[in-house]
């Protein structure tokens, strides 16, 4: 059984346990996960068959990727075609992805589908996606290798006068030179006090001596993402930079030691946060410790204060504490790792500063 068929079988089993006769897929990422289809479309999965609605723009992709699914080419719209299919299928209670079907589309589909009861569900497929199989981990590992190579090449080009935008562009180029298909998100390149913005947008600002340099970037390989952050300084680090950097690194290492299967994600966040809150920079770590990475660069599990997720072997997550001071700058250190039966293995390898 292919991985796609196995994934669909798991969804069908879950649907049956929850008194659903079929399941509608409206997230293109989830459709990709369940069928391998890389085009635009909708899907419906039942014990009888898997169906994908798309249009003629994706005829080539459908022919090559959906040999084990029924394919319908919409002539008047995806929802109309889906409603007709549900009517022919004869299923009366059908689940849908509440986070991915807009209210307007829900209303329209309800009108078109007639007697079909549409039942909202919450992150059913995303929870399955959280644990990766070996093929997925291999792709993420390759994406991690690509961003490692790209980032180390760009760090070698830190010269006074280079702009944030120039380095962001060079990261894109280096990712593809390193075997990545593309970056997994717009690279964050931030100098000096701009680095205090956790998700800064690269600007025309030029590098000056003594500037903090924060770079957050990732690569994609076969649609799977990587994500990594390093913070360095243009020149010799001063006492404050060394202090902040070492506190953040200590928080990251404390969290890394705690990560493993069966551990509450919120507990790991708390361990890292305690290290920073015990320092002079209490309260300056303003985001969650980490997140899952896969077909999307942000997915389950969530490593944050209010997370109810439990870590499991096969999950790929980030570990990224930071300290941000608006009048000075920020330091964030982010490692991508895969959770193993015995703990965790770092996938990104770019060295940290020895201070």
C-alpha positions in Angstrom: 0.0 0.0 0.0 1.4 3.4 -1.0 1.8 6.0 1.7 -1.1 8.0 0.2 -3.4 5.1 0.3 -2.4 4.3 3.9 -3.0 7.9 4.9 -6.4 7.8 3.3 -7.2 4.5 5.0 -6.4 6.1 8.4 -8.7 9.0 7.6 -11.5 6.6 6.6 -11.1 4.7 9.8 -11.3 7.9 11.9 -14.3 9.0 9.9 -16.1 5.7 10.6 -15.3 6.0 14.3 -16.9 9.4 14.3 -20.0 8.4 12.3 -19.0 10.2 9.1 -19.5 8.5 5.8 -17.1 10.7 3.9 -14.6 13.5 4.4 -14.2 16.7 2.2 -10.7 18.0 1.8 -10.5 21.8 1.0 -6.9 22.5 2.2 -4.5 22.1 -0.8 -1.7 21.1 1.6 -3.8 18.3 3.1 -4.9 17.2 -0.4 -1.2 17.0 -1.3 -0.6 14.9 1.8 -3.4 12.4 1.1 -3.1 12.1 -2.7 0.2 13.5 -3.9 -1.6 16.0 -6.1 0.4 19.3 -6.4 -2.3 21.3 -8.3 -5.3 23.2 -7.2 -8.5 21.4 -6.2 -10.8 19.8 -3.6 -11.1 16.2 -2.5 -13.6 13.8 -1.1 -12.5 10.6 0.7 -14.8 7.7 1.6 -14.4 3.9 2.1 -15.5 3.5 -1.5 -13.0 5.7 -3.3 -10.9 8.9 -3.3 -12.0 11.7 -5.6 -10.3 15.0 -6.6 -12.0 17.9 -8.3 -9.6 20.1 -10.3 -9.6 21.9 -13.6 -8.0 21.5 -17.0 -5.0 23.7 -16.0 -3.8 20.7 -14.0 -4.6 17.9 -16.4 -1.0 16.8 -16.8 -0.4 16.8 -13.0 -3.6 14.9 -12.4 -2.7 12.2 -15.0 0.7 11.7 -13.4 -0.2 12.0 -9.8 -3.8 10.7 -9.3 -3.8 7.3 -10.9 -5.4 5.7 -7.9 -8.1 8.5 -7.5 -11.1 9.4 -9.5 -10.6 12.8 -11.1 -13.3 15.3 -12.0 -12.6 18.4 -14.1 -14.9 21.2 -13.0 -16.7 23.0 -15.8 -18.8 25.4 -13.6 -16.8 25.5 -10.4 -15.3 23.2 -7.8 -18.1 23.4 -5.3 -20.8 22.6 -7.9 -18.8 19.6 -9.0 -18.2 18.5 -5.5 -21.9 18.8 -4.6 -22.9 16.7 -7.6 -20.4 14.0 -6.6 -21.7 13.9 -3.0 -25.2 13.5 -4.4 -24.2 10.6 -6.5 -22.1 9.1 -3.7 -25.3 8.9 -1.6 -23.6 9.8 1.7 -25.7 11.7 4.2 -23.2 12.7 6.9 -19.9 14.2 5.6 -17.0 15.8 7.5 -15.3 19.0 6.4 -12.2 21.0 7.5 -13.6 23.9 9.5 -10.3 25.8 9.3 -10.1 25.6 5.6 -13.7 26.0 4.2 -14.8 29.6 4.4 -18.3 30.4 5.8 -19.4 31.6 2.3 -18.3 28.4 0.7 -19.8 26.3 3.5 -23.2 28.0 2.9 -22.9 27.6 -0.8 -22.0 23.9 -0.6 -24.8 23.3 1.9 -27.3 24.8 -0.6 -25.9 22.8 -3.5 -25.5 19.5 -1.6 -29.1 19.4 -0.4 -29.8 16.7 2.2 -26.1 16.1 2.9 -25.2 17.0 6.6 -21.9 18.9 6.7 -20.1 18.2 10.0 -17.2 20.5 11.0 -14.0 18.8 12.2 -10.8 20.3 13.7 -7.3 19.6 12.4 -7.8 15.9 11.8 -5.3 15.6 9.0 -2.9 18.1 10.5 -2.6 15.9 13.6 -1.7 13.0 11.3 0.8 15.1 9.5 2.6 16.0 12.7 4.3 12.5 12.8 6.5 12.0 9.7 7.4 8.8 8.0 11.0 8.1 6.8 10.4 9.5 3.3 9.2 12.8 4.8 12.1 12.9 7.3 14.6 12.3 4.4 13.1 15.2 2.4 13.2 17.5 5.5 16.8 16.4 6.2 17.8 17.4 2.6 16.0 20.7 3.1 18.0 21.3 6.3 21.2 20.5 4.5 20.3 23.0 1.8 19.7 25.8 4.2 22.8 25.0 6.2 24.9 25.3 3.0 23.1 28.5 1.9 23.3 30.2 5.3 27.0 29.4 5.7 27.7 30.8 2.2 25.9 34.0 3.0 27.5 34.5 6.4 30.8 34.5 4.5 29.5 37.6 2.5 28.9 39.8 5.6 30.7 43.0 4.6 30.0 46.6 5.6 27.6 48.2 3.1 25.7 45.0 2.1 21.9 45.5 2.5 19.4 43.2 4.2 17.6 42.8 0.9 20.8 41.8 -0.9 21.5 39.0 1.6 17.9 37.8 1.4 18.2 37.5 -2.3 21.6 35.7 -2.0 19.9 33.2 0.4 17.4 32.3 -2.3 20.1 31.8 -4.9 22.3 29.8 -2.5 19.4 27.5 -1.5 18.9 26.5 -5.1 22.6 26.1 -5.6 22.6 23.8 -2.6 19.9 21.5 -4.1 16.8 23.1 -2.6 13.8 23.7 -4.8 13.1 27.1 -3.3 13.1 28.9 0.1 10.4 27.7 2.4 9.4 31.3 3.3 10.7 34.8 2.7 14.1 35.0 4.5 14.3 37.2 7.5 17.5 39.3 7.4 17.7 42.0 10.1 20.5 44.3 11.2 21.1 46.2 14.5 17.9 47.2 16.3 15.8 45.9 13.3 16.6 42.4 14.7 14.3 43.1 17.7 11.4 42.5 15.3 10.9 38.8 15.5 9.6 38.6 11.9 11.4 41.6 10.4 11.0 42.2 6.6 14.3 42.6 4.8 14.9 46.3 3.9 17.4 48.5 2.1 19.3 49.0 5.4 23.0 48.6 5.0 25.3 46.7 7.4 27.4 48.9 9.6 30.4 47.8 11.9 29.2 46.3 15.1 25.6 45.6 13.9 23.8 42.5 15.1 22.8 40.3 12.2 19.8 38.0 12.6 19.0 35.6 9.7 16.0 33.3 9.7 15.6 31.2 6.6 14.6 27.8 5.3 14.6 25.6 2.2 12.1 23.3 0.4 12.8 19.9 -1.0 10.0 17.9 -2.6 7.5 20.3 -0.9 9.0 19.7 2.6 10.4 22.6 4.5 13.3 23.4 6.8 13.7 26.4 9.2 16.7 27.8 11.0 17.9 31.0 12.6 21.4 32.2 13.5 22.4 35.5 15.0 25.9 36.9 14.6 27.6 40.3 14.8 29.6 42.4 12.3 32.9 42.6 14.1 33.9 41.7 17.6 31.1 41.0 20.0 30.8 43.4 22.9 29.9 42.4 26.5 26.2 42.9 26.1 25.9 40.8 22.9 27.9 38.0 24.5 25.7 38.1 27.6 22.4 38.0 25.6 23.7 35.4 23.2 24.8 33.0 26.0 21.5 33.3 27.8 19.6 32.4 24.7 21.9 29.6 23.9 21.5 28.3 27.4 17.7 28.4 27.1 17.9 26.5 23.8 20.2 23.8 25.3 17.9 23.4 28.3 14.9 22.9 26.1 16.9 20.4 23.9 17.7 18.3 26.9 14.0 18.1 27.8 12.6 17.2 24.3 11.5 13.6 23.8 8.5 11.4 23.1 5.7 11.7 25.7 6.8 15.1 26.9 4.2 17.9 27.1 5.2 20.6 24.6 4.2 23.4 27.1 6.7 22.0 29.6 9.5 22.4 27.1 8.5 26.0 26.4 8.4 26.6 30.2 12.0 25.2 30.6 13.4 27.6 28.0 11.4 30.5 29.4 12.6 29.9 32.9 16.2 30.3 31.8 15.5 33.7 30.2 13.2 34.9 33.0 15.9 34.2 35.6 18.2 36.6 33.7 18.1 40.4 33.5 15.9 40.0 30.4 12.8 38.6 32.0 9.8 39.0 29.8 11.8 39.7 26.6 11.1 36.3 25.1 7.8 37.2 23.5 6.9 34.2 21.3 6.5 30.5 21.6 9.5 28.2 21.7 8.8 26.3 18.5 6.5 24.6 16.1 6.3 21.6 13.8 7.7 21.7 10.3 6.7 19.6 7.3 4.7 20.4 4.2 4.2 23.8 5.9 6.9 25.7 7.7 4.5 26.2 10.7 2.4 23.2 11.6 1.6 20.9 14.6 2.8 20.4 17.2 3.0 23.8 18.9 5.6 24.4 21.6 4.1 27.2 23.5 2.7 28.2 26.9 -0.8 27.1 26.1 -0.1 24.2 23.9 -1.9 20.9 24.8 0.3 18.9 22.4 2.4 16.0 23.5 5.6 15.3 21.7 6.1 12.1 19.8 8.8 10.2 17.9 8.8 11.2 14.2 7.8 14.8 14.8 10.0 17.5 13.3 10.1 20.7 15.4 12.0 23.9 15.9 13.7 25.0 19.2 14.0 28.8 18.9 14.2 30.9 22.0 15.1 34.6 21.7 15.6 37.9 23.6 14.4 41.1 21.9 15.2 44.7 23.0 13.6 47.4 20.9 16.4 50.0 21.4 19.2 47.5 20.9 18.3 44.5 18.8 17.4 40.8 19.2 19.1 37.4 19.4 17.2 34.3 18.3 18.8 30.9 17.9 16.7 28.2 16.1 17.5 24.6 15.5 15.4 22.2 13.5 15.3 18.7 15.0 13.5 15.4 14.7 12.2 13.7 17.8 13.5 10.2 18.2 12.7 7.4 20.6 15.6 8.5 22.8 15.3 12.3 22.6 16.0 14.5 19.6 18.4 14.8 16.7 19.4 18.2 15.3 18.9 18.4 11.5 20.5 21.8 11.0 24.2 21.9 11.6 25.4 25.5 11.2 27.8 26.2 14.1 26.9 28.5 16.9 29.3 31.3 18.1 31.8 30.4 20.8 31.7 33.3 23.2 
